[in-house]
Amino acid sequence: MTEEPADKSSKGLGGLSPALQWVLLVAISAGIAASLIWLRAPAPLMLGPLIAGIIVASNGGKPRMPLSAFVFAQGVVGCMIARMVPLSIVGDILAHWQLFTVGVLAVIGASTLLGWLMTRLQMLPGTTALWGISPGAASVMTIMSESYGADVRLVAFMQYLRVVMVAGVAALVAKMFGVTAPHGGDAIAWFPDANWLSFGETLVVAVVGPLIARVLRIPAGAMLVPLVICIVLAHVGLMTVELPPWALAVSFAFIGWNIGLRFTRPLLLYVARMLPRAIACAAVLIALCGVVAWLMVVTIGVDPLTAYLATSPGGVDSIAIIAASTNCDVSFVMAMQTVRLLAVLFLAPVLTKFIAERVSYPNDRHP
């Protein structure tokens, strides 16, 4: 395997103490998020920390992001979605199952075809494109790719590069359609009066939900299990989801940092030669999903922003946060994203393995 460049922790921000690195990361995140709020950009509380994470990590910083914090943040986002999505989401899926089936299979089919074509043309080493382009389930695709000879580092880079690009493009599309953040920077009541009992119940679900998902080994369950629990309990009147802005801001920051801090300088240097092709690959997939969204607009009259967010390839938590800051049909977006996420978890590994076994190359691990 090609050696990854050594991480010189003594250079750049790596020479600072972990505490100072975190202070710097939080300060940069706050500054960028405040700027995005002032610009009334969608999802500023996630995109700000995400950009800050890339800046810090690519300059040698290595703040350790606890996995438990990220899992908890996913649980909070699941609760947030439940607050916006009614129990009727199941009825919506069943009532429009043809639409969801076509939309989901179109996105998966487009990604599989693109990965196969790039693999056949050897635009990226071996089967890297095939594993790296799968729309969603980034951790699953990354782990499985190593078993089939692909370079896991490049696959991981492609997966999380796409997540970043999808989040950025989705925010830009929301801006293009005249959608802005619902509050200006000086209008957000960060510490409003809250029902602390309801808030405590919500936090319990955000913690217990991911634990249940882990025990039952439910893929992507850290967000999906709290979402289902909150929808059901709220529907029968046993709880009210309470999430003050400051709690959401912390959770959004955890998610943004988890993505941004993966883009370290050693990884960026390692894939520099492949970067244009990786960006082009992700851009083509995003464009193909945009075509699927356009077909939904012209055939069944879904509003453009809702259609685009519903078909965006991957980063379901990022899309949920962006959708929450717009006036799109959040229920439709999350229903489509959830169905596709489940489909990807079951179908994409099978399709990817099937194709990879037939187009593999002996130099998969050598960019």
N, C-alpha and C positions, 0 to 999 in steps of 0.2 A: 504494500500500500504506500502511496506517496506520502512522504512525511509532511505533516502540517507544520507551518512555521512556528517556531518557539514563541511562547508568550512572555515577553520581557516585562514582567510586572514592575520592574524598577523604572520603566520609562513611562512617560505620559502620566495619566491619572493613576496608574497602577502603583506609583510611589507614595500615594496618599494612604492614610490609614482607612480601614473599612468605614469607620464612623464619618470621616470627612467625605468619603466617596458618596455615602448616602445623603449627607447634607447637600452636597453639590447636585446629586441627582434630583433630590426633592426641589431644590431651588430652581434648577433649569426647567423641571417639569411645571412648576408653578408659574414661571415666567412665560413659557410657551403656551400653557393652557389659558393664562390670563389674556394673552394676545389673541388667541383663537376665540375666546369668549367675546372680547372687544370687537372682533371682526364678525361676530355672530355666526361662526362656523359650526356645523353639526358635530356632535360628539367631541367637544374640545377637551373634556376631562379625561378622555382615553387617548386621543391623538397626541395631546401635549406630553404625557409621560412616555408614550411610545417613541416619539421623536427624541425626547431627552435620553431615553435608554439607548438608542442607537448612537447618539453623540457621545455619551459616556463610555459605552462599551467599545466603540471603534477607536477611542483615544486611550485605551489601556485600562480603563476602570473595570473593576470586577465586583461590584456589589452583589452579595449573595441573595438571591431571591428565594425565600423559603417556599417549598412546594405547597405547604399547608396554607400559606397566604393566598396563593393563586387558586387553589381548590376552593377555599372559603369565598373568594371573590366570585368564582363561577357560581357558587351556591346563591350568593346575593343577587347576581344577574338573573338567575333562574327565578328567584322570588320577584324581582322587578318585572320580568316578563309576565309572570302570573298575575300581577296586579293590573296589567294592561290587557291581557288576553282572557276572554271569557271561557267558561267551560264549553261553550258552543263550538270551540275550535274543532273538537272531534266531529261534530255534526257537519261543520264546514268541509272538513277533509272528506267525509263520507259522501256528502252531497256533490262534491266536485272532484271525485276520485279520478275521473278521466283526465281532467286538467292537471292535477297533481302528478299523475302517472306520466303523462306526456312531458310535462315540464322537467320532472326529476330525471327521467330516462334520457331526455335530450341533453341535459348538462353532463350527465355521466358519459353518454355516448360521445359527446364532443371532446371531452377530456381524454377518453380512451383512444379515439381516432387520432387526436393531435399527438398524444404520447407515442402511439405506434408509428406514425409517420416520421416523427423526429428521431425515433430509435432506428428505423429502417435507413434513414438518411445519415445516421451517425452524427447528428448535429451536436449531441452531447455524448459523453463517454457511455458506451454500452447501453444499458437499460435505465440509466439515470432519469431521462426525461419521462419515461413511462411511470416510474414511481413518484417522481417529483411533481407531476402535473395533476395527480388525482385530487379532485375538488373536495377537500375536507379530510377529517380523520388524520391529521398531520402526524401525530405520534404513532398511530398504527402503521401508516405507510412507511415511515422512517425505520421503524423496528423491523418490519417484514423485508424491506429492501436489502438489508444486510445479509439476510439468509439466502438471497438469490443473487449475490455477487455484485450488486450495485454499490457505489461509494456512498455510505450512509451520511457522510458529512455534506456532500453535494446535494443529496436528496433532501436533507434537513434544511439546507439553505434555500432550495427551490420552494419547499413547502412554506417556510415562514416569510420568504420574500413575497410570495403570492398573497399571504395573509395581509402583509403591510400594504401591498399595492391595492388589494381589494378594499381595504379600509379607506385608503386615501382616495381612490377613484369614487367609491360610494359617497364619501363626504363631498367631493367635487360635484357629482351628479345632483346631490341634494341641493347644493348651492346654485347650480345651473337652473334648477326648476324653481328658484326663488324661495326655497325653504331655508329658514334661518333658525338658530337656536331660539327656543321659546322665551328666553330671558336675556336681558342685557347683563353685562358684567356687574353693574351696581344694583341689579334688581333681584339677584338671587338671595333668598333668605336661607343662609347656610345652617342656622341653628333655630329653626322654628319650634314652636310648642309642639311636642309630640306625645302620643299615647305610648308611654314607656312599656306598658304591659304588652301591647301589640308589637312594639319594636323588639322586645325580648323574645316573644314567640317567633317572630320572623327570623331573628338571629339563630334561634334553636333549629329551625328548619334548614337554614343555610349551612349549619354545621352538621346536623344529623343526616340530612339528605345525601351529601357526598359520602358519608360513612356507610350508609345503606348501599349506595351504588358500588362502593368498593367491595363490600362483603358479597354482594350478588354479582359482582363483575359485570356491571352494566356499562357498555362503552359510552363515553361522553355523559355518564350519569351524574357527574358533579353538578351539572347545570340542569339536566332534564328531570332528575328525581325531585329536587326542591320545587321545580316548576310545576310538576304534576301534584305534589303534595299541597302546595299553596292553592292551586286552582280548586282542588277538591274540597279542602278544608274551608276556604273562603266561600265556596258555592253553598255549602251546607250551613254556613254561619258559625263555624267553630273558631274562626280567626279572621283578623283583618291585617293585611300586609301593610306594614309601616316601615318606610325607609326614608329617613330625612336626607336632604341633599349632601350633608357632610359624609354620611355613611356610603352613599353611592359614589361620591368623589374618591374616597379611599379605595373602594372596590375597583372602580374604573382604572385608577392608577396602577393597582396590582396587575391588572390584565395588560395594560399598556407596557409596563416594565417587563413583564414576562416575555412579551414578544420582542421589544426593542433590545433588551440586554443579550439576546442571542446573537446579535450582529457584532461580534467581536472583531478586532482588527486581524488576528490570525486567520479567522474564517474568511473575512473579506479578501485578504491577500491570497488565500488559497484558491478562491473561486474567481479571482479578478479576470482571468482569461475567459471564463465561461459566463461572466456577468451579462454581457449584451445578449447572448443567446437565452440565458435564463429569464431576463426581463422580457425579451420578445415572446418567449414561450408563455409566460404568465399573461402578457398583454393580449396575445391571440385568444387564450382561453376566456379572459374577461370579455373580449369583443364578441366571441361566439355566444357567450351567455347573454350579452346585450342583444344579440339577434333573437335569441329565444324570448327575451323580455319584450322586444318589439313585436314579435308575432302574437304574444299574449295581449298586447295593447290593441292591435288592429283586428284581432279575431274575436275577443270577448270583452273588450272595453275596459280592461284593468288600467288604472291610471299609471303613467310612465314610471314615476318614482317607486310606487309599490311594486310594479313588475320588475324593475331593475334590482331593487334590494332583495326581492324574493328569489331571484335567479343568480345572485352574486355567488361566485364559486368559493365557498369556504369562509372560515372565520365567523362562525355563527354567533359567537358572543360579541364580536366587533360589530356585526350587522345589527344585532339586537340593540346595542347601545346607540348606534347611528339612527336606527328606526325610531327609537324612543324619543329622540330629539327632533323629530319631524312630525308632519301631520299626515303621514301615509297610513295605509291600513295595516297596522302592526299585527293584528290577528292573522291576516293573510300571509304577511311576510314570514312570521315565525312558524306558521303551519307548513309552508313550503320548505323553509330551511330545515325544520325538524324532520320532515318526511325524507328530504334528500340526505340529511346526515345519517339517518338510519339505513337508507338504501346504500349509501357509500360504504358504511361499515360492513355491510354484508356482501354487496355486489362487487365493489371496486377491488378488494383483495383477490377475489376469484378471477375476475377479468384480467387483472394485472399479472397474476401468476400464470394464467393460461397463455397470455401473449409473451411474457418474459421468457418462458420455457422454450418458445419457438423462434425468438429473435435475439437470444443472448449472445454476447460476444466475450472472447477470452480476456479482453482488456477492460472489463467493467470497472476495475478498481484503480485504473491508472489514467487520470486525466492527461 
